[in-house]
Amino acid sequence: MFTTGSKFLIGASVLAVVAAILYGVTQDGVLGTVGLTSAAVAIIGLATANALLRDSNVFLDDEAPADTSSAAQYAPGSSPWPLAFAFAGVIVAVGLVSYQPIVVIGLALLLAAGAEWTVSAWSERASGNVDHNAEVRSRLSNPLEYPVGGAIAIGIIIYAFSRVMLWLSKSGTVVAFSVLAAVVLAIGFAIASRRSVQPAAIGGVMAFGAVAMVAVGTAAGLDGERDIPEFETTTIWQEEAILHPAEYAAGAEEGKHPAGLICESPEEFPEADERASETVALKSNAIQVFLRADGSLEYDTPGNLPLGSDAVTIPRSNPTNVIFRNESDEDARLSLDMGTMTVEADGEEVEARHQICTTLIEGGGAQLLTVEIDQPSFAFSDPNPNGAGPGIWFFVPGTESATLEVLVP
Amino acid sequence: MRDPQTGTTLSNVTHLRSAGRARHLRLAVLAAAGLAVAGCAENAPQDIFQEKGSNAEAIGDLDFVYYIAIGVGVIVAIVIAWVIFRYRDRGQPIPEQTHGKPILEIGLTILPALILVGVAIPTVGTLMALNETDDTECIVNVTGQQWWWEFDYPVQDGCGGIDEPIVTSGQMVIPADTNVLIRGTSRDVIHSFWIPALNGKRDMVPGRIHTLRMQAYEPGLYAGQCAEFCGLSHANMRMEVAALDDAGFEAWKANQLEDYEAPFPSTKAAAGEAAFIANCSRCHQIDGLLDSDGSPIVARPDQQVYSGAAPNLTNFMTRNTFAGASWDMLIDDCREDVWEAPSDQFTERYLEGVTDACFKESELREWLRDSTAKKPMYADPEELEETDGLFRGMPYLALSEDQIDDLLAYLLERK
């Protein structure tokens, strides 16, 4: 009833179960019990499979297996997948002890190699006809292989291209693209001018280009990205001065930037949008503030009313765009002083000026400043050092006469 | 010949069917006429055909476009109906298929083009004229937010001179017969400002300033409402424009800038002041209100309300509607006195504000009792994740009836 192999495995299963029970009861060890139970389960599984398949035994007088058994089949050819599978396993093991992300790469390769190996092995047993087996394999796996393989190849090329772009300098990019465009044009012309071109030739050119791209991208990636100088916005400079006064002062002493708050300084800082002169559509801004050549500040708003210089009204709790136009001959910035605020700096609560400002604008330039004030101006009752009285004030650092009161209803 | 089913003679059946059809046709014509006439109410406050200002009149002068469009529409409909009837399938052979008549096609292209040109020239001219702002003499900043309108008057030489900013809500007060420039924006979503009797619609877009010129020929109250869907209470986002004569406008300005008058001690109004400070002053500003230390109380709606602002209630009872001008504070008789006042009497009646005798406290009481039940808003304190914990609209305050009584007494004095 049971074949020899099955009897052996059944006996081993019973032994494993008994051993697991005895160990668990007498030794009270969790690890050992789990191990023996796992072994018992595995052996029971093998025994079941073996019993169902009857040991894959082939009797001497059994005629059918002479044609259909594995030994009678065409021997499979060499396959790279077992090697790839083993290699992927090694990558997983290496990743576990070194760099964790390599484990993910190894697992992905393991999955891919395992799937390919499975499909190959299955197709080799589909029939006795090698060509038919190959066709069956292609029909099953090509719909997945081509798109995935193509996506991976394109991804590699694009990634390599991106490394090249990050490595090239600003001017180098212009040269590189000019040369590349000329090369593409030349190759295109060469192909188009011939009466006929071998597909293999075009394929070779494309392959060469792809390999060259990947090679250059690898080299550029290893060399690293180009240096991109960092510029700070005025808000960041202001916060640095308030929140990290010690480092800020040290930076000023080293000459990295002027001392003092940027919004109170007429000097040049390494600022983002340096020498920017942005023009914003009239509908997007409510107010224009002009720094006149005589050092006065005036404002204009949409509508027919004349320019004002005493006080400008800004709605409460709504971002208001103010365009600053520097009509003087000197570089200048427009700052807004909204009184004091309490912030935590180095673990302590400190009071600091609540200010925002534009970057330094060249004479004749313009820039936008977005202002939002959440309290009415009567809430700002303390004297404002940057204005002619208490409240909220626009001012131009370095130009004493350039102040403009802001009223918020 | 008799109809076997009904027993009536065929001639009678035909007559009955014709009679039925004629009755239906008469009913249809009557219904259509009724619908057409229904849009012609005499005292509809938002009737675009009752222009009360120069800009609305300029738009109204384009009504010939309607008549041209109606005429063209009727002609086309008649032609289509005739073709459908005249050439319906009666079993006749299919007519000869020709390429067409080029002259007819060209003619029927040129004719509509000419009609369109004839319509476009005055229309574009009117649009450009309406966009002019060079002749404005007074500036009002209009800010829409869910679901009310704020009007602030910046410091300016216009409007007869304003030295300190004024802010109000719900009712915008302007001098009559003056070109007022509205500079509109929004604090949250897109709204649309529309006072039909005075001008067309203008979208109020966050981050942008859109200008609109407004002018009222005579003193009066002109109703409007938000014309761009803006959320749950879009239908409750109304506003009014109160046009006053010059003297009245000066008086209104002066009143808005008067110093705060605290209520007499030990009165219900004084208790109301305390209740206001305790419950309302987080969001609603009343200028001049002081705390126990004598420091001005500064409302911080930016910390409570999603849109960042709440109506300023400094002179609350100088306007006669509240909550996005959706509810009245005047009893019916007094309301009619103001709304229907002749133009030479309107200014005086409007400047009276809400008096004790005319105060319709029921609506305001309901509002204070539970604002969220009166006006749909996302004010549920347990569902504020979407707005980072901020209220969209006025929340439920759980005020007692005594507190409401006190608040009403206090607010009634705010004028």
Boltz contact constraints between the chains, C-beta under 6 A:
constraints:
  - contact:
      token1: [A, 283]
      token2: [B, 208]
      max_distance: 6.0
  - contact:
      token1: [A, 283]
      token2: [B, 209]
      max_distance: 6.0
  - contact:
      token1: [A, 284]
      token2: [B, 208]
      max_distance: 6.0
  - contact:
      token1: [A, 286]
      token2: [B, 209]
      max_distance: 6.0
  - contact:
      token1: [A, 302]
      token2: [B, 183]
      max_distance: 6.0
  - contact:
      token1: [A, 302]
      token2: [B, 211]
      max_distance: 6.0
  - contact:
      token1: [A, 303]
      token2: [B, 133]
      max_distance: 6.0
  - contact:
      token1: [A, 303]
      token2: [B, 136]
      max_distance: 6.0
  - contact:
      token1: [A, 303]
      token2: [B, 139]
      max_distance: 6.0
  - contact:
      token1: [A, 303]
      token2: [B, 181]
      max_distance: 6.0
  - contact:
      token1: [A, 304]
      token2: [B, 134]
      max_distance: 6.0
  - contact:
      token1: [A, 304]
      token2: [B, 136]
      max_distance: 6.0
  - contact:
      token1: [A, 305]
      token2: [B, 156]
      max_distance: 6.0
  - contact:
      token1: [A, 305]
      token2: [B, 157]
      max_distance: 6.0
  - contact:
      token1: [A, 305]
      token2: [B, 158]
      max_distance: 6.0
  - contact:
      token1: [A, 311]
      token2: [B, 155]
      max_distance: 6.0
  - contact:
      token1: [A, 313]
      token2: [B, 154]
      max_distance: 6.0
  - contact:
      token1: [A, 313]
      token2: [B, 155]
      max_distance: 6.0
  - contact:
      token1: [A, 313]
      token2: [B, 165]
      max_distance: 6.0
  - contact:
      token1: [A, 315]
      token2: [B, 141]
      max_distance: 6.0
  - contact:
      token1: [A, 315]
      token2: [B, 143]
      max_distance: 6.0
  - contact:
      token1: [A, 315]
      token2: [B, 152]
      max_distance: 6.0
  - contact:
      token1: [A, 317]
      token2: [B, 302]
      max_distance: 6.0
  - contact:
      token1: [A, 317]
      token2: [B, 308]
      max_distance: 6.0
  - contact:
      token1: [A, 317]
      token2: [B, 309]
      max_distance: 6.0
  - contact:
      token1: [A, 318]
      token2: [B, 187]
      max_distance: 6.0
  - contact:
      token1: [A, 374]
      token2: [B, 302]
      max_distance: 6.0
  - contact:
      token1: [A, 375]
      token2: [B, 298]
      max_distance: 6.0
  - contact:
      token1: [A, 378]
      token2: [B, 296]
      max_distance: 6.0
  - contact:
      token1: [A, 379]
      token2: [B, 298]
      max_distance: 6.0
  - contact:
      token1: [A, 407]
      token2: [B, 155]
      max_distance: 6.0
  - contact:
      token1: [A, 407]
      token2: [B, 165]
      max_distance: 6.0
  - contact:
      token1: [A, 409]
      token2: [B, 152]
      max_distance: 6.0
  - contact:
      token1: [A, 409]
      token2: [B, 165]
      max_distance: 6.0
  - contact:
      token1: [A, 409]
      token2: [B, 167]
      max_distance: 6.0
